[in-house]
Amino acid sequence: MNILVIQGPNLNNLGRRDPSIYGSTTLETIHQQLTNIATEHGLTISFFQSNHEGQLIDHVQTNVTSTSAIIINSGAFTHYSYALRDALEDARVPIIEVHLSNIHSREPWRRHSVIADVCLGQISGLGPYGYTAALHYLIDHYRSK
């Protein structure tokens, strides 16, 4: 099983970007934690981060044939990128949407996700643990099949 983790705009600044909302954990730390879990379970995991919508779409399209599932934090693209949503839908693999902060308790424009309807589920507000929860869910999802 190969898991693709996609990180959207500004997530490269985790650890220094508004720690009161996003915490102090860096993206590298999150990726290392996920790598450790994947290794324990004999999985392959890959990571991609971009601040550019088209690069995220291209990465999904280029890697979908070798991907079993996707964990995505699309950042601000969550709220308006129908193009990214369509690429995810076309991927036809299980997808878990992750957000570090609780998007439903923030500004009104952050409360709607245009990608949610093509995802198995959404994890919001659990900080970095949301990624771990998403990975464990996907592991259980595949083992139950």
URZI-V910581 format. One line per field, one symbol per residue. ss: DSSP state (H for helix, E for strand, C for the rest). psi: psi as a letter, one per 40 degrees, with the letter a starting at -180 (. if undefined). burial: I if it has 9 or more other C-alpha atoms within 8 Angstrom, else O. A space follows every 10 residues. Layout:
ss = ???
psi = ???
burial = ???
This chain:
ss = CEEEEEECCC HHHCCCCCHH HHCCCCHHHH HHHHHHHHHH CCCEEEEEEC CCHHHHHHHH HHHHHHCCEE EEECHHHHHC CHHHHHHHHH HCCEEEEEEC CCHHHCCHHH CCCCCHHHCC EEEECCCCHH HHHHHHHHHH HHHCC
psi = hhhhhhhaie eeeidehgdd deaehidddd dddddddddd efihhiihhi ehdddddddd ddeddehdih hhgebdedee gddddddddd dfihhhhhhd igdeeaidde ehheedeeid ihhheeaddd dddddddddd ddde.
burial = OIIIIIIIIO IOIIIOOOIO OIIOIIIOOI IOIIIOOIIO OOIIIOIIII OOIOOIIOII IOOIOOIIII IIIIIIIIIO IOOIIOIIOO IOOIIIIIII IIIIOOOOOI IIIIIIOIII OIIIIIIIOI IIOIIOOIOO OOOOO
